[in-house]
Amino acid sequence: MGFFDDLRSRIEQVDSVVSVGLDADIDRIPEHLLDKDLPRWAFNRRIIDATHEHAAAYKPNAAFYEDADGWRALRETIAYAHGKGVPVLLDAKRADIGNTTRKYANLLDEADAITVNPYMGRDSIQPFLAREDKGVFVLCRTSNPGGADLQSLELESGEPLYERVAALCDLWNENGNVGLVVGATGPDELEHIREQVPDLPFLVPGVGAQGGDAEAAVEFGLADGVGLVNSSRGIIFAGEDQGEDFDKAAGQAAKRLKDRLNQYR
């Protein structure tokens, strides 16, 4: 079975398309955890315990783990999530050429799926695409305001660049393991991309702290019921001012998002 088969099973099991972003910012972790051997791991463990029954997947962002202790914390986090039966999507946005991208693809030895950047073309992400059992989410139309600087540029064909990316990804999906990253902050574009590629699951960020459109995220983000709607800070830091009870607030926030999204499923 491939990643999207596993994800479908997980979605059905917990009745949820929520992806919980584990952006364990050391500057925002509760103070009482900072004396732990691996504070980010201690934080993530509490978050996972509180949210796993509502999570279709976890999405740690590699930027918060790129130091020696961080990689240790990330490995512990992935293993613990797997122990709870939850797949892990590593938000790394990797791609390069030759030996470099083949090394980057080794990250999939740890995680179940990864985000990649298509700017350098197919050969730069081919080692990821070749991992038939792993999911590969390609950046298409991102939720940040500056995404339009390049993604909305009009090609000679008249189509914006993000549409060409979506069409190419549809062609590259030879192993049935490709999805797209399409932000919830542009619901019209989200709808248009879904019309263009009806069979590719989307990872839809931007619903939490960025205030994206939850209804559009569900209506257009899922392909035959499969896809993920991510919230990071809106869940894991929901209890930032609640001291040792921070995890309870995170669990409540994850449930609220699940219930909110399920209204539209």
Secondary structure, DSSP 8 states (H G I E B T S, - for coil): --HHHHHHHHHHHHT--EEE-----TTTS-GGGTTSSSHHHHHHHHHHHHHGGG-SEE--BGGGS-SHHHHHHHHHHHHHHHHTT--BEEEEEE--SHHHHHHHGGGGGT-SEEEE--TT-HHHHHHHHT-TTSEEEEEEE-SSGGGHHHHT-B-TTS-BHHHHHHHHHHHH-TTS-EEEEE-TT-HHHHHHHHHH-TT--EEE--SSTT---HHHHHHHH-BTTB-EEEESHHHHTTTTTSGGGHHHHHHHHHHHHHHHHHTT-
